[in-house]
Amino acid sequence: MSIHHLHFDYRVRGTRWRGSESSLFVFISYFRLTSAFAFPEKSSVEVKATVLNINSGKNRKLMEKCRTLSDYSEFVRRVRVNMDAEDEMGTAIDKAVDSCIRDGVLADFLAAHRAEVKEMVLTEYNETRHMELVAKEAEERGQIRGEAIGEKRGGLKMLVDLVNDGSLNIETAAQKAGMSEDEFRRAASEYTKLS
């Protein structure tokens, strides 16, 4: 028994495009499904999807063949332009919907499904924005934690140096470090041997 081949496309409309901008059609790059798996070697199937850039002005031949996709791309472009100019996301979406209806871009669909489209765009934007904020907060927490660790190590090294040059005894240094003498000795052993 033979099975006809399957073809999957993965359309990209994000602003951070990593593919070749010179290619106007055919494939731009591939996405392998197993690259998203925690244990790709355990997969019994591999799906390779063609990644197509559907941002406005990209893949002209594809857009010429599919008016709906071209209109969708234009709608997304208008939302982005309005977001750059507007303070409020809802207003930016409303303006994009209004201008698309006026210009015949997905006009029937947008007129019939205005509320659902707005909700979908807001939800997707908020999810993306949320993930960006989570990543930024994690990076900031990591930096703060790293700085705190560095300060603690620097303070400990200074106390060890003061003990080693006889300016401070181990008991006082341990108290200043907030440790018992044994904890201080163990922590300080990575810097130098205490006498």
MARDRENTI-39282 format. One record per residue: residue in three letters; x, y, z negated of N, C-alpha, C, CB in turn; residue number from 1. Coordinates in Angstrom, 1 decimal, padded with zeros to 4 digits. Each point is the difference from the previous one (the first is absolute). Glycine has a CB too. Layout:
# MARDRENTI-39282
 rest   n.xx   n.yy   n.zz  ca.xx  ca.yy  ca.zz   c.xx   c.yy   c.zz  cb.xx  cb.yy  cb.zz  nr
  ALA      X      Y      Z      X      Y      Z      X      Y      Z      X      Y      Z NUM
...
//
This chain:
# MARDRENTI-39282
 rest   n.xx   n.yy   n.zz  ca.xx  ca.yy  ca.zz   c.xx   c.yy   c.zz  cb.xx  cb.yy  cb.zz  nr
  MET  000.8 -001.2  000.0 -000.8  001.2  000.0  000.9  001.2  000.0 -001.9 -001.2 -001.2   1
  SER  001.6  002.2  002.0  000.8  001.2  000.0 -001.0  001.2 -000.3  001.6 -000.9  001.7   2
  ILE -001.0  001.9 -002.4 -000.7  001.2 -000.4  000.5  001.2  000.8 -000.4 -001.0 -002.4   3
  HIS -000.4  001.8  002.9  000.4  001.2  000.7  000.7  000.9 -001.0 -001.9 -000.2  001.7   4
  HIS  002.8  001.0 -001.2  000.8  000.8 -000.9 -000.9  001.1 -000.6  002.1 -000.4  001.3   5
  LEU -001.8  000.9 -002.5 -000.7  001.1 -000.6  000.9  001.2  000.1 -001.3 -001.5 -001.6   6
  HIS  000.7  002.7  001.6  000.8  001.2  000.0 -000.6  001.0 -001.0  000.7 -000.3  002.4   7
  PHE  000.1  000.8 -003.3 -000.4  000.9 -001.1  000.7  001.3  000.2 -000.4 -001.8 -001.6   8
  ASP -000.4  002.9  001.5  000.6  001.3  000.1 -000.2  000.7 -001.4 -000.5  000.2  002.5   9
  TYR  001.5  000.5 -002.9 -000.1  000.8 -001.3  000.2  001.4  000.4  000.9 -001.9 -001.4  10
  ARG -001.9  002.7  001.2  000.0  001.4  000.5  000.5  000.9 -001.1 -001.9 -000.4  001.6  11
  VAL  002.8  001.3 -001.3  000.6  000.9 -001.0 -000.4  001.4  000.3  001.9 -001.5 -000.3  12
  ARG -002.5  002.2 -000.7 -000.3  001.4  000.1  000.6  000.8 -001.1 -002.1 -000.6  001.2  13
  GLY  003.0  000.0 -001.9  000.7  000.8 -001.1  000.9  001.0  000.5 -000.2 -002.0 -001.4  14
  THR  000.6  002.9  000.6  000.9  001.1  000.4  001.5 -000.4 -000.1 -001.7  001.6 -000.8  15
  ARG  002.0 -002.7  000.2  001.4 -000.4 -000.1  000.2 -001.1  001.0  000.2  000.7 -002.5  16
  TRP  000.0 -000.5  003.7  000.1 -001.0  001.1  001.5 -000.4  000.1 -002.0  000.9  001.2  17
  ARG  002.3 -002.2 -001.2  001.3 -000.4  000.1  000.4 -000.7  001.3 -000.1 -000.3 -002.4  18
  GLY -000.9  000.2  003.3  000.2 -000.7  001.3  000.7  000.9  001.0 -002.0 -001.4 -000.4  19
  SER  002.1  000.9  001.6  000.6  000.8  001.1 -001.0  001.0  000.6  001.5 -001.9  000.5  20
  GLU -001.2  003.1 -000.5 -000.9  001.1  000.5  000.0  000.0  001.5  000.3  001.3 -002.1  21
  SER  000.7 -001.9  002.7  000.2  000.1  001.5 -001.0 -001.0  000.7  002.4  000.7 -000.3  22
  SER -002.8 -001.7 -000.4 -000.9 -001.0  000.7 -001.4  000.6  000.0  001.4 -001.9 -000.8  23
  LEU -002.0  002.0  002.0 -001.4  000.5  000.1 -001.0 -001.1  000.0  000.9  001.9  001.3  24
  PHE -000.5 -003.1 -001.1 -001.0 -001.1  000.0  000.8 -001.3 -000.3 -001.6  001.1  001.6  25
  VAL  001.0 -002.2 -001.4  000.5 -001.3 -000.4  000.3  000.0 -001.5  000.9 -000.4  002.3  26
  PHE -000.1 -000.5 -002.7  000.3  000.0 -001.5  001.0  001.1 -000.4 -000.6 -002.5  000.0  27
  ILE  000.5  002.9 -001.2  000.9  001.0 -000.5  000.9 -000.8 -001.0 -001.6  002.0  000.3  28
  SER  001.0 -002.8 -001.2  000.7 -000.8 -000.9 -000.9 -001.1 -000.4  001.4  001.9 -000.8  29
  TYR -000.9 -002.9  000.0 -000.8 -001.1 -000.5 -000.1  000.1 -001.5  000.7 -001.4  002.0  30
  PHE -001.7  000.8 -002.5 -000.2 -000.1 -001.5 -000.3 -001.5 -000.2 -000.9  002.3 -000.3  31
  ARG  001.7 -002.9 -000.5 -000.1 -001.5 -000.3 -000.8 -000.1 -001.3  002.1 -000.6  001.2  32
  LEU -003.2 -000.1 -001.2 -000.8 -000.1 -001.2  000.8 -000.6 -001.2 -002.0 -000.3  001.5  33
  THR  002.9 -000.6 -001.2  000.7 -000.6 -001.1  001.0  001.0 -000.7 -000.2 -002.2  001.2  34
  SER  000.5  003.3 -000.6  000.8  001.0 -000.6 -000.7  000.6 -001.2  001.1  000.5  002.2  35
  ALA -002.4 -000.7 -002.3 -000.7  000.5 -001.2 -000.2 -001.0 -001.1 -001.2  001.6  001.6  36
  PHE  001.6 -002.9 -001.3 -000.2 -001.0 -001.0  001.1  000.0 -001.0 -001.1 -001.4  001.7  37
  ALA  000.7  001.0 -003.0  001.0 -000.1 -001.0  001.0 -001.2  000.3 -001.7  000.9 -001.7  38
  PHE  001.2 -002.0  002.3  000.8 -001.1  000.3 -000.2 -000.4  001.5 -000.1 -000.8 -002.5  39
  PRO  000.7  001.6  003.4 -000.3 -000.3  001.4  000.4 -001.4  000.5  000.3  002.5  000.3  40
  GLU  000.7 -003.0 -001.0  000.5 -001.4  000.5 -001.0 -001.1 -000.3  002.3  000.8 -000.4  41
  LYS -003.3 -000.5 -000.4 -001.1 -001.0 -000.4 -001.1  000.1  001.0  000.7  000.1 -002.4  42
  SER -000.8  000.9  003.3 -001.1  000.1  000.9  000.1 -001.0  001.1 -000.1  002.4 -000.5  43
  SER -001.1 -003.0  000.9  000.0 -000.9  001.0 -000.4  000.6  001.4 -000.5 -001.8 -001.7  44
  VAL  000.2  003.1  001.6 -000.4  000.7  001.2  000.7  001.4  000.1 -002.2 -001.3  000.0  45
  GLU  002.5  001.7  001.1  000.6  001.3  000.2 -000.9  000.8  001.0  002.4 -000.9 -000.5  46
  VAL -002.7  002.1  000.1 -000.8  000.9  000.9  000.9  001.1  000.4 -002.3 -000.7 -001.0  47
  LYS  002.5  001.0  002.2  000.8  001.1  000.5 -001.0  000.9  000.7  002.1 -001.4  000.3  48
  ALA -002.2  002.6 -000.8 -001.0  001.0  000.5  000.8  001.1  000.7 -001.7 -000.5 -001.8  49
  THR  001.2  000.9  003.0  000.5  001.1  000.7 -000.4  001.3 -000.7  000.0 -001.2  002.2  50
  VAL  001.0  002.1 -002.5 -000.3  001.2 -000.7 -000.1  001.1  001.0  001.1 -000.7 -002.1  51
  LEU -002.3  001.4  002.2 -000.2  001.1  000.9 -000.2  001.3 -000.7 -001.0 -001.7  001.6  52
  ASN  001.7  002.7 -001.2 -000.2  001.3 -000.5 -001.2  000.7  000.6  002.5  000.2 -000.4  53
  ILE -003.6  000.0 -000.4 -001.2  000.6  000.6 -000.2  001.4 -000.4 -001.0 -002.2  000.0  54
  ASN  002.1  002.8 -000.5 -000.1  001.5 -000.3 -000.2  000.7  001.3  001.5 -000.2 -001.9  55
  SER -002.1  001.4  001.8 -000.4  000.8  001.1  001.2  000.3  000.9 -001.8  001.0 -001.3  56
  GLY  001.7 -001.2  002.6  001.1  000.3  000.9  000.9 -001.2  000.2 -000.1  002.3 -000.7  57
  LYS -000.1 -003.4  000.0  000.8 -001.2  000.2 -000.8 -001.1  000.7  001.3  000.5 -002.1  58
  ASN -000.6 -001.4  002.8 -000.6 -001.1  000.7 -001.1  000.5  001.0  000.6 -001.5 -001.9  59
  ARG -000.2  002.4  002.8 -001.0  000.6  000.9 -000.7 -001.0  000.9  001.5  002.0  000.0  60
  LYS -000.8 -003.0  000.5 -000.7 -001.0  000.8 -001.0 -000.8 -000.8  002.0 -000.2  001.4  61
  LEU -001.7 -000.1 -002.6 -001.0 -000.7 -000.8 -001.2  000.9 -000.3  001.8 -001.3 -001.1  62
  MET -001.6  002.6  000.8 -001.0  000.9 -000.3 -000.9  000.3  001.3  001.5  001.1 -001.7  63
  GLU -000.9 -001.2  002.9 -000.8  000.2  001.2 -000.9 -001.2  000.2  001.9  001.4  001.0  64
  LYS -001.5 -002.5 -001.5 -000.8 -001.2  000.2 -001.1 -000.2 -001.0  001.9 -001.1  001.0  65
  CYS -001.8  001.8 -002.1 -001.0 -000.1 -001.1 -000.4  001.4 -000.6  001.0 -002.3 -000.6  66
  ARG -002.1  002.8  001.1 -000.4  001.4 -000.3 -000.3  000.1 -001.5 -000.9  000.3  002.3  67
  THR  000.3 -001.4 -002.9 -000.3  000.0 -001.4  001.2  000.2 -000.9 -002.0 -001.4  000.5  68
  LEU  003.1  000.6 -000.1  001.2  000.1 -000.8  000.7  001.4  000.2  000.3 -002.5  000.3  69
  SER -000.4  003.0  000.9  000.6  001.3  000.3 -000.8  001.1 -000.9  000.7 -000.7  002.4  70
  ASP -002.0  000.6 -002.4 -000.8  000.9 -000.8  000.3 -000.1 -001.5 -001.8 -000.1  001.8  71
  TYR  001.9 -001.2 -002.2  000.4 -000.2 -001.5  001.3  000.7 -000.3 -001.3 -002.2  000.0  72
  SER  002.3  002.0  000.9  001.3  000.6 -000.2 -000.1  001.5 -000.1  001.0 -001.9  001.2  73
  GLU -001.8  002.5 -000.3 -000.2  001.4  000.0 -000.7  000.5 -001.3 -000.2  000.0  002.5  74
  PHE -000.8 -000.8 -003.0 -000.7  000.4 -001.2  001.0  000.0 -001.2 -002.1 -001.1  000.9  75
  VAL  003.0  000.1 -001.0  001.0 -000.1 -001.0  000.9  001.2  000.1 -000.1 -002.5 -000.1  76
  ARG  000.5  002.9  001.3  000.9  001.1  000.2 -000.7  001.3 -000.6  001.0 -001.1  002.1  77
  ARG -002.2  001.3 -001.7 -000.7  001.2 -000.5 -000.2  000.0 -001.5 -001.2  000.1  002.1  78
  VAL  001.0 -001.3 -002.7 -000.1  000.0 -001.5  001.4  000.4 -000.6 -001.7 -001.8  000.1  79
  ARG  002.8  001.3  000.5  001.3  000.4 -000.5  000.3  001.5  000.2  000.8 -002.3  000.5  80
  VAL -001.2  002.8  000.6  000.2  001.5  000.3 -000.7  000.8 -001.1  000.3 -000.4  002.5  81
  ASN -001.6  000.0 -002.7 -000.8  000.7 -001.0  000.5 -000.2 -001.4 -002.0 -000.3  001.5  82
  MET  002.5 -000.8 -001.8  000.6 -000.3 -001.4  001.2  001.0 -000.2 -000.8 -002.4  000.0  83
  ASP  001.6  002.6  001.1  001.1  000.9 -000.2 -000.4  001.4 -000.2  001.3 -001.5  001.5  84
  ALA -002.5  001.9 -001.0 -000.5  001.3 -000.1 -000.9  000.3 -001.2  000.3  000.1  002.5  85
  GLU -000.9 -001.2 -003.0 -001.1  000.1 -001.0  000.6 -000.4 -001.4 -001.8 -000.4  001.7  86
  ASP  001.1  001.0 -002.7  000.4 -000.4 -001.4 -000.9 -001.2 -000.4  000.6  002.4 -000.6  87
  GLU -001.8 -002.5  001.1 -000.9 -001.1 -000.4 -000.2 -001.0  001.0 -001.1  001.6 -001.4  88
  MET  001.4 -002.9  001.1 -000.1 -001.1  001.0 -001.3 -000.1  000.6  001.7 -001.2 -001.3  89
  GLY -002.8  001.3  000.5 -001.4 -000.2  000.6 -000.3  001.0  001.1 -000.7 -000.9 -002.2  90
  THR  001.2  002.2  002.0 -000.2  001.0  001.0  000.8 -000.3  001.2 -000.4  001.7 -001.8  91
  ALA  001.6 -002.2  001.7  000.8 -000.3  001.1 -000.7 -001.1  000.9  002.1  000.6 -001.3  92
  ILE -002.6 -001.6  000.6 -000.7 -001.1  000.7 -001.3  000.5  000.7  000.9 -001.6 -001.6  93
  ASP -001.7  002.4  000.9 -001.2  000.6  000.6  000.3  000.8  001.2 -001.0  000.1 -002.2  94
  LYS  002.1  000.7  002.2  000.3  000.8  001.2  000.5 -000.9  001.1  000.7  001.9 -001.5  95
  ALA  000.0 -002.9  001.2  000.4 -001.0  001.1 -001.2 -000.7  000.6  002.2 -000.3 -001.1  96
  VAL -003.1 -000.1  000.3 -001.3 -000.6  000.5 -000.7  000.9  000.8 -000.1 -001.5 -002.0  97
  ASP -000.1  002.8  001.5 -000.8  001.0  000.8  000.7  000.3  001.4 -000.8  001.0 -002.2  98
  SER  002.1 -000.8  002.2  000.6  000.3  001.2  000.0 -001.2  001.0  001.5  001.6 -001.2  99
  CYS -001.4 -002.8  000.7 -000.1 -001.2  000.9 -001.4 -000.1  000.6  001.8 -001.2 -001.4 100
  ILE -002.8  001.4  000.6 -001.4 -000.1  000.5 -000.2  001.0  001.1 -000.8 -000.9 -002.3 101
  ARG  001.3  002.2  002.0 -000.2  001.1  000.9  000.8 -000.3  001.3 -000.2  001.6 -001.9 102
  ASP  001.3 -002.3  001.8  000.9 -000.2  001.2 -000.3 -001.4  000.7  001.7  001.5 -001.0 103
  GLY -002.7 -002.3  000.5 -000.3 -001.3  000.5  001.0 -001.1 -000.3 -001.0  001.3  001.8 104
  VAL  001.7 -001.1 -002.9  001.0 -001.0 -000.4 -000.7 -000.9 -001.1  002.0  001.5  000.5 105
  LEU -002.3 -002.7 -000.2 -000.8 -000.9 -000.9 -001.3  000.6 -000.4  002.2 -001.0 -000.8 106
  ALA -002.7  001.9  001.6 -001.1  000.8 -000.4 -001.2 -000.8 -000.6  000.7  001.7  001.8 107
  ASP -001.2 -002.7 -001.0 -001.2 -000.7 -000.5  000.3 -000.7 -001.3 -000.7 -000.3  002.4 108
  PHE  001.9 -000.4 -002.4  000.3 -000.7 -001.2  000.2  000.9 -001.3  001.1 -001.7  001.5 109
  LEU -000.4  002.8 -001.3  000.2  000.9 -001.1 -001.3  000.7 -000.5  002.3  000.4  000.9 110
  ALA -003.2 -000.1  000.1 -001.3  000.6 -000.4 -000.8 -001.0 -000.8  000.1  001.4  002.1 111
  ALA -000.1 -002.7 -001.7 -000.8 -001.0 -000.6  000.6 -000.5 -001.4 -000.8 -000.7  002.3 112
  HIS  002.1  000.8 -002.4  000.7 -000.6 -001.2  000.9  001.0 -000.7 -000.1 -002.2  001.1 113
  ARG -000.3  003.5 -001.1  000.9  001.0 -000.6  000.3 -000.3 -001.4 -001.1  001.7  001.4 114
  ALA  000.2 -002.0 -002.3  000.3 -000.3 -001.4  000.9 -001.1 -000.2 -002.2  000.9 -000.6 115
  GLU  002.0 -002.0  001.3  000.8 -001.2 -000.1  001.4  000.3  000.5 -002.0 -001.5  000.3 116
  VAL  002.2  002.2  000.8  001.3  000.3  000.5  000.7  000.9 -001.1 -000.8 -000.1  002.4 117
  LYS  000.2  001.1 -002.9  000.6  000.9 -001.0  000.4 -000.8 -001.2 -001.4  001.9  000.8 118
  GLU  000.6 -002.8 -001.3  000.3 -000.8 -001.1  001.2 -000.9  000.3 -002.4  000.0 -000.8 119
  MET  002.4 -000.6  001.9  001.1 -000.9  000.4  001.4  000.7  000.1 -001.7 -001.4  001.3 120
  VAL  001.6  002.6 -000.7  001.3  000.8  000.1  000.4  000.4 -001.4 -000.7  000.8  002.3 121
  LEU -000.2 -000.3 -003.1  000.4  000.4 -001.3  000.5 -001.1 -000.9 -001.8  001.7  000.1 122
  THR  001.2 -002.9  000.0  000.4 -001.2 -000.7  001.4 -000.4  000.5 -002.3 -000.7 -000.3 123
  GLU  002.5  000.6  001.6  001.3 -000.4  000.5  001.1  001.1 -000.4 -001.1 -001.3  001.9 124
  TYR  000.8  002.5 -001.7  001.0  001.1 -000.4  000.3 -000.1 -001.4 -000.9  001.5  001.8 125
  ASN -000.1 -001.6 -002.7  000.2  000.0 -001.4  000.8 -001.3 -000.4 -002.1  001.3 -000.4 126
  GLU  001.9 -002.4  001.0  000.7 -001.2 -000.3  001.5  000.2  000.4 -002.1 -001.4  000.3 127
  THR  002.3  001.9  000.9  001.4  000.3  000.4  000.7  001.0 -000.9 -000.7 -000.5  002.4 128
  ARG  000.0  001.5 -002.7  000.5  001.1 -000.9  000.3 -000.6 -001.4 -001.3  001.8  001.3 129
  HIS  000.4 -002.6 -001.8  000.2 -000.7 -001.3  001.2 -000.8  000.0 -002.5  000.0 -000.3 130
  MET  002.7 -000.8  001.4  001.2 -000.9  000.0  001.3  000.9  000.1 -001.3 -001.8  001.1 131
  GLU  001.3  002.9 -000.4  001.1  000.9  000.0  000.3  000.6 -001.3 -000.5  000.5  002.4 132
  LEU -000.6 -000.1 -003.2  000.2  000.5 -001.3  000.5 -001.0 -001.0 -001.8  001.6  000.5 133
  VAL  001.3 -002.8 -000.4  000.5 -001.1 -000.9  001.5 -000.2  000.3 -002.3 -001.1  000.0 134
  ALA  002.7  001.0  001.2  001.4 -000.2  000.3  000.9  001.1 -000.5 -000.7 -001.3  002.1 135
  LYS  000.2  002.6 -001.9  000.7  001.1 -000.5  000.2  000.0 -001.5 -000.8  001.3  002.0 136
  GLU -000.3 -001.6 -002.7  000.0 -000.1 -001.5  000.9 -001.0 -000.4 -002.3  000.8 -000.1 137
  ALA  002.3 -002.0  000.7  000.9 -001.1 -000.4  001.5  000.4  000.2 -001.8 -001.7  000.7 138
  GLU  002.1  002.4  000.4  001.3  000.5  000.3  000.4  001.0 -001.1 -000.3 -000.3  002.5 139
  GLU -000.6  001.2 -002.9  000.3  001.0 -001.0  000.3 -000.7 -001.4 -001.4  001.7  001.3 140
  ARG  000.5 -002.7 -001.6  000.2 -000.7 -001.3  001.3 -000.7  000.0 -002.4 -000.3 -000.2 141
  GLY  002.8 -000.3  001.4  001.3 -000.7  000.1  001.1  001.0 -000.2 -001.0 -001.7  001.5 142
  GLN  000.9  002.8 -000.9  001.1  001.0 -000.2  000.1  000.5 -001.4 -000.4  000.7  002.4 143
  ILE -000.7 -000.4 -003.1  000.0  000.4 -001.4  000.6 -001.1 -000.9 -002.1  001.5  000.5 144
  ARG  001.7 -002.8 -000.2  000.5 -001.1 -000.8  001.5 -000.1  000.2 -002.2 -001.2  000.2 145
  GLY  002.6  001.3  001.1  001.4 -000.1  000.3  000.8  001.1 -000.7 -000.6 -001.0  002.2 146
  GLU  000.1  002.2 -002.2  000.7  001.1 -000.7  000.0 -000.2 -001.5 -000.8  001.6  001.8 147
  ALA -000.2 -002.2 -002.4 -000.1 -000.2 -001.4  001.1 -001.1 -000.3 -002.5  000.6 -000.1 148
  ILE  002.5 -001.6  000.9  001.0 -001.1 -000.2  001.4  000.6  000.1 -001.6 -001.8  000.9 149
  GLY  001.9  002.6  000.1  001.3  000.6  000.1  000.3  000.9 -001.1 -000.3  000.0  002.4 150
  GLU -000.6  000.8 -002.9  000.3  000.8 -001.2  000.3 -000.8 -001.2 -001.6  001.8  000.9 151
  LYS  000.8 -002.9 -001.1  000.2 -000.9 -001.2  001.4 -000.6  000.1 -002.5 -000.5 -000.1 152
  ARG  002.9  000.0  001.3  001.3 -000.6  000.2  001.1  001.0 -000.2 -001.0 -001.6  001.6 153
  GLY  000.8  002.8 -001.1  001.0  001.1 -000.2  000.2  000.4 -001.4 -000.6  000.8  002.2 154
  GLY -000.6 -000.8 -003.0  000.1  000.3 -001.4  000.7 -001.1 -000.8 -002.1  001.3  000.2 155
  LEU  001.8 -002.5  000.2  000.6 -001.2 -000.7  001.5  000.0  000.3 -002.1 -001.3  000.2 156
  LYS  002.5  001.6  001.1  001.4  000.0  000.3  000.7  001.1 -000.8 -000.5 -000.8  002.3 157
  MET -000.1  001.9 -002.4  000.6  001.1 -000.8  000.2 -000.4 -001.5 -001.1  001.7  001.6 158
  LEU  000.1 -002.4 -002.2  000.1 -000.4 -001.3  001.1 -001.1 -000.2 -002.4  000.5 -000.3 159
  VAL  002.5 -001.4  001.3  001.1 -001.0  000.0  001.3  000.7  000.1 -001.5 -001.7  001.1 160
  ASP  001.7  002.7 -000.3  001.2  000.7  000.1  000.4  000.7 -001.3 -000.4  000.4  002.5 161
  LEU -000.6  000.2 -003.2  000.2  000.7 -001.2  000.4 -001.0 -001.1 -001.6  001.7  000.6 162
  VAL  001.1 -002.9 -000.6  000.4 -001.1 -000.9  001.4 -000.4  000.3 -002.4 -000.8 -000.3 163
  ASN  002.7  000.6  001.6  001.3 -000.5  000.3  001.1  001.0 -000.3 -001.0 -001.3  001.8 164
  ASP  000.7  002.6 -001.7  001.1  001.0 -000.3  000.0  000.4 -001.5 -000.2  000.8  002.4 165
  GLY -000.7 -001.5 -003.2  000.1  000.2 -001.4 -000.8  001.2 -000.5  002.2 -001.0  000.0 166
  SER -003.0  001.7  000.9 -000.7  001.2 -000.4 -001.4 -000.4 -000.7  001.1  001.2  001.9 167
  LEU -001.5 -002.5 -001.7 -001.3 -000.4 -000.5  000.1 -001.4 -000.5 -001.2  001.6  001.5 168
  ASN  000.6 -002.0 -002.6  000.0 -001.4 -000.4 -001.2 -000.7  000.7  001.2  000.5 -002.2 169
  ILE -001.1 -001.9  002.2 -001.0 -000.8  000.7 -001.4  000.2 -000.6  001.8 -001.7  000.5 170
  GLU -001.9  001.8 -001.9 -001.2  000.2 -000.6 -000.7  001.2  000.4  000.8 -001.2 -002.0 171
  THR -000.1  002.4  002.1 -000.6  001.2  000.4 -000.4  000.0  001.5  001.3  001.2 -001.8 172
  ALA -000.4 -001.8  002.6 -000.3 -000.1  001.4 -001.2 -000.8  000.3  002.4  000.2  000.5 173
  ALA -002.6 -001.3 -001.2 -001.2 -000.9  000.1 -001.2  000.8 -000.4  001.4 -002.1 -000.4 174
  GLN -001.4  002.8 -000.6 -001.1  000.8 -000.5 -000.4  001.0  001.1  000.7 -000.3 -002.4 175
  LYS  000.3  001.0  003.0 -000.3  001.0  001.0 -000.6 -000.6  001.3  001.9  001.4 -000.9 176
  ALA -001.5 -002.7  001.1 -000.5 -000.7  001.2 -001.3 -000.7 -000.3  002.3 -000.4  000.7 177
  GLY -002.8  000.5 -002.0 -001.2 -000.7 -000.4  000.0 -001.5  000.0 -001.1  002.0  001.0 178
  MET  002.3 -002.5 -001.3  000.2 -001.4  000.0  000.6 -000.5 -001.3  000.3  000.0  002.4 179
  SER -000.3 -001.3 -002.7  000.7 -000.6 -001.1  001.5  000.0  000.5 -002.0 -001.4 -000.9 180
  GLU  002.9  001.2 -000.1  001.4 -000.1  000.3  000.3 -001.1  001.0  000.5  000.9 -002.2 181
  ASP -001.2 -002.1  002.0  000.2 -001.1  000.9 -000.5  000.3  001.4 -000.2 -001.6 -002.0 182
  GLU -001.0  002.2  002.1 -000.5  000.4  001.3  001.0  001.0  000.7 -002.4 -000.4 -000.8 183
  PHE  002.9  001.3  000.0  000.9  001.0  000.6  001.3 -000.7  000.5 -000.9  001.7 -001.5 184
  ARG  001.4 -002.7  000.7  001.2 -000.7  000.4 -000.2 -000.7  001.4  000.7 -000.3 -002.5 185
  ARG -001.9 -000.4  002.5 -000.3 -000.8  001.3 -000.2  000.9  001.2 -001.1 -001.7 -001.4 186
  ALA  000.4  002.8  001.2 -000.2  001.0  001.1  001.3  000.6  000.4 -002.4  000.4 -000.8 187
  ALA  003.2  000.0 -000.2  001.2  000.7  000.3  001.1 -001.0  000.7 -000.5  001.6 -002.0 188
  SER  000.3 -002.9  001.8  001.0 -000.9  000.5  000.2  000.1  001.5 -000.5 -001.5 -001.9 189
  GLU -000.5  001.9  002.6  000.1  000.2  001.5  000.9  001.1  000.4 -002.3 -001.0  000.2 190
  TYR  002.5  002.0 -001.1  000.9  001.1  000.3  001.4 -000.2 -000.5 -002.0  001.5 -000.2 191
  THR  002.1 -002.0 -001.0  001.4 -000.2 -000.5 -000.1 -000.8 -001.3  000.8  002.2  001.0 192
  LYS  000.3 -002.8 -001.4  000.0 -000.8 -001.2  000.1  001.0 -001.2  001.1 -002.0  001.2 193
  LEU -002.0  001.8 -002.2  000.1  000.8 -001.2  001.0 -000.6 -001.0 -002.4  000.8  000.3 194
  SER  003.1  000.0 -001.1  000.9 -000.6 -000.9 -000.7 -000.2 -001.3  001.9  001.2  001.1 195
//
